[in-house]
Amino acid sequence: MDTIAFADFEKVDIRTGTIVEARPFPEAKKPAIIMMIDFGPQIGVKKSSAQITVHYSPEELVGRQVMAVVNFPPRQIGPIQSEVLTLGFTDADGAIVLAAVDKPVPNGRKLL
């Protein structure tokens, strides 16, 4: 594994946000969900597409806090632009499990 300088880590802006809307994304090549995530007044609500359909339904995502990289450029995914990268890990079968905080924190808080 390559090591990085702490200054490199500081460039990645990871924030908490609350999912305020989620819906299926049938136009995606692989099954996915489009989420609108509220990162608080400084950043606002941003759109993200994630291939998380194995473990999550759109209905159960609303109100959930997640972590996302908010300073990547937008990425075109089919007909939508994904504005943030929602973070997750693969389980033993390769399905995505969302990365999240274990206690509520204000939307927009930065990972330190």
N, C-alpha and C positions, 0 to 999 in steps of 0.2 A: 504494500500500500504506500502511495506517495504521501509525504507530509506537506502541509501548507503552513504558511506564516499566519499568525493571528490576524494580521492586516487583511489577508485574503478572506478569512471567515467574516470579518466585519463588513465586507462588501455585500454579503448576502443578507437581505432584509427580510427576516422571517417574522410574521405577525400573527396574532390571534384574530379570528373573526367568527361571527355567528352566521350560519346559513339561514337566510330569510326566505328563500324560494328554491325549490328543486323540481326538476322535471326530466322525463326521459329524453334522450338525444338519439332518436332513431336514425338520423342521417349519418352518424359516426360509423366508421369502418368496423370498429369493435364496440360492443355494448357499453354505453356510457350514460352519465347523468350530467346535466347542466345545472350548476348551482350559482345563485346570487349570494355573495357573502359580504356581510357588513363589517368593515374594518374600522368603524368609528368615524368621527367628523373630519379628521385630518386626511384620511385616505378615501373614505366613502364606500359605496357598494361596488363590488367588482364581480365579473363573471368568470367562472372556471368550469372546464369540462374534465371529468374524471372517470376512468374505467373502474368503477367501484360497485357494479351491479350484482356481484356475487354475494356480498355481505350487506348491502344497503338498498333500501327502496327510497324513492324521492320523499315519500310521506314521513319516514322516520328520520330524515336528515334535517328537516326544518327545526330550528332552535338549537341545533348541535354546534358547539364550538370546535373549530378546526385550526390548523396551522397552515400557513401558505407563504411562499416566496412572493413578495409584492413588487420587487424591482427588476424582474425580467421583462423584456419587451413583449407585447402581446403576440400570441401565436395563433395563426389561422388553423382551425380544425373544422374541416367541412365548411358549412355555411356560417359558422360563428367564430368570433375572436375570443380566445381564452386570455383573460387579462392577468391572471395570477396562477401560480403552480401550487395546487393543493397537495400537501405532503402525506405520504403513506408508506407502508412497508408491505412486502409480500409475505403471505402466510406460507405454510408448508406446501400448499398446492399451487402457489403463484398468484393467488387472488390478492387484491389490494385491501389493506386494513388502514383506515385513516389514522394519521398522527394527531394527537390532541392533548390538551392539558387535562390534568386530573381534578382540578378545582377551577371554578369560574374565575376569569380575569376580564378586565375591561377590553372591549374590542379595540384592536389596533395596537395592543401592547407588543413590544419588540422582544424577541428571544435574545437573551443576554448570554 
